[in-house]
Amino acid sequence: MTVSIEQAQRSLKELIEKTSHGESVVIARENIPVAELRPVTSSKPVPVFGSCKGMLAIVADDDEHLADFAEYMK
């Protein structure tokens, strides 16, 4: 999204809200980009509980690989 400096001054609160949802905003003077508002990324990702739901399948009837694993553990 690109806005003029005047638009940015009038609606800074709304533009900051957009960046909090991941959107970047380019501020332009006479249609030439001069600044960018973008979301701040944290240095350490915050895990979201349940975000991997459905990504792992456990097959209960597959015991053959366990026998191979037991041989390596001896």
N, C-alpha and C positions, 0 to 999 in steps of 0.2 A: 504494500500500500504506500502511495506517495501523497504527501500533503504539502501545502505551502507553509511558509513560516507563520503567516497570519493565521491559517487554520490551526496550526500546532499550538499557537498561543491561546486561541479560543477554546480548544478542546484537549488540553494536555491531560487532564484526568482520564478522559475516555481513551486516549491513545495509550496511556500507561496501562489501562485495563486490558487493551488488546494485546500488549506485549506480555502481560502475565498469562495469556492463553497461548503463547508461542508465536505470535505474529510479529514480524518486523515492520517498522514504519520508517520510511525515508522522508526526510524533510528537505524541501527544495526551495531555492531562491531563483525566481525567474526560470523555472523548469530545469534548473541545474542542481543535482543532489549536493547538499552541503553537510548533512548529518544523518545519523541513523539511530533510531530507538530500537533496541532489540532485547529479548529476554536474557536475563543473567543466568548462566548455567552454574549449578553448584559444582564444587570440585569433587564431591563424593555423591554418587547417585543414591537416592533414597529408595529402598525397596518398597514395593507396593504389595501388600499381602493379597494373595490370590491372583496376581497378574499372570501366572503361568498355568492357571486352571485349564485342563483339557490338553495340555501340551505333552503329557507323559502317559504312555500306555503300558500297563503291566499285564503281561500275559501269564495267567496262573497255570496254564496247562503245559508250559515249556520247561520241563525238568532236565532235558538233555544237556543244556549248557551248564547246569549246576554240577553235573558229573565231571565235565571237563575242568571246571573250576576247582573241584575238590582234589583232582589229581595234581594240580599245580601248587596247592597248599600243603601237600605232604612233605 
